[in-house]
Amino acid sequence: MARSVLLQLARDSIQEVLEAQRSIDKQALFQEHPLLHEKIATKVNIYIDEELKGSAESLVASASLLEDIIFNAKKAAFEDKNFSPITTSQYINCEIELELKTKDGTIRQKDVSIISTSSFSLSE
């Protein structure tokens, strides 16, 4: 299953920190997905084994959707004072939930971990 652009952006934001390099091409994303210019508040939750391991949210829509997702994904993964920063192995196994707080209500998306035990099969 393909991951949505928004969930992939959240994953890429965390990966940038883990790899200590900038890899998100913001200008290309803005060109390809004009909606990313819109000011929409977001919330990012990180789960490992269905247990919350990090969360960050914007209370008001003051930044572009692209910037808000990047900021909250990094903050949830590495700066939530209630949890330890996630490690690379936790990142590979985590699920990310993204909430968009629109004027019409909250929209939620959640993706599966990069490595899912259900995606492996053993053959004899």
LUMSEZA-941612 format. One line per 2 residues: number of its first residue (from 1); for each residue z, y, x of C-alpha. Coordinates in pm, whole numbers. Example, Ala and Ser with C-alpha at 12.3 -4.5 7.8 and 13.67 -1.06 7.14 Angstrom:
REM residues 2
1 = 780/-450/1230; 714/-106/1367 .
This chain:
REM residues 124
1 = 0/0/0; -88/344/133 .
3 = 196/588/186; 162/926/14 .
5 = 79/1232/225; 423/1379/152 .
7 = 617/1066/247; 402/1024/558 .
9 = 482/1385/651; 855/1309/621 .
11 = 813/1000/844; 602/1189/1096 .
13 = 867/1464/1113; 1136/1214/1211 .
15 = 901/1041/1454; 833/1375/1628 .
17 = 1201/1398/1719; 1230/1035/1825 .
19 = 925/1067/2050; 1018/1419/2168 .
21 = 669/1554/2106; 493/1763/1848 .
23 = 232/1555/1668; 201/1716/1324 .
25 = -112/1929/1294; 12/2180/1037 .
27 = -315/2376/1018; -518/2062/949 .
29 = -272/1954/680; -281/2298/516 .
31 = -662/2286/513; -682/1933/379 .
33 = -400/1970/124; -376/2328/-10 .
35 = -77/2234/-228; 130/2222/92 .
37 = 121/2605/92; 320/2616/-234 .
39 = 688/2706/-217; 870/2401/-351 .
41 = 1228/2302/-269; 1275/1945/-151 .
43 = 1541/1686/-86; 1505/1400/163 .
45 = 1728/1092/149; 1723/818/411 .
47 = 1839/467/321; 1900/161/535 .
49 = 1964/-162/346; 1985/46/27 .
51 = 2276/248/171; 2244/624/213 .
53 = 2231/716/584; 2124/1080/569 .
55 = 2037/1354/324; 1922/1716/332 .
57 = 1796/1951/66; 1681/2302/-1 .
59 = 1855/2479/-285; 1578/2734/-334 .
61 = 1206/2726/-271; 1177/2971/19 .
63 = 940/2786/254; 608/2611/208 .
65 = 623/2252/88; 501/2141/431 .
67 = 772/2331/619; 1042/2227/371 .
69 = 964/1857/405; 955/1878/785 .
71 = 1285/2066/798; 1472/1843/552 .
73 = 1341/1516/698; 1461/1612/1046 .
75 = 1791/1743/914; 1856/1428/706 .
77 = 1777/1202/1001; 1960/1385/1275 .
79 = 2192/1657/1143; 2371/1523/833 .
81 = 2736/1565/935; 2837/1272/713 .
83 = 2632/1022/914; 2534/945/1272 .
85 = 2181/1042/1376; 1939/758/1311 .
87 = 1806/550/1597; 1451/430/1649 .
89 = 1535/83/1515; 1699/236/1208 .
91 = 1394/459/1156; 1165/156/1156 .
93 = 1384/-14/896; 1470/285/678 .
95 = 1339/382/338; 1272/748/270 .
97 = 1311/911/-68; 1157/1250/-129 .
99 = 1243/1474/-423; 1036/1777/-519 .
101 = 1222/2031/-730; 950/2186/-943 .
103 = 982/2429/-1233; 897/2137/-1464 .
105 = 1167/1910/-1322; 1232/1679/-1030 .
107 = 965/1445/-899; 1082/1151/-684 .
109 = 895/922/-447; 1042/646/-233 .
111 = 868/437/25; 953/110/192 .
113 = 1046/65/555; 775/45/818 .
115 = 875/-313/892; 958/-502/576 .
117 = 1091/-855/599; 892/-938/289 .
119 = 570/-852/472; 617/-1137/716 .
121 = 551/-1499/643; 617/-1804/849 .
123 = 365/-2082/878; 406/-2424/1028 .
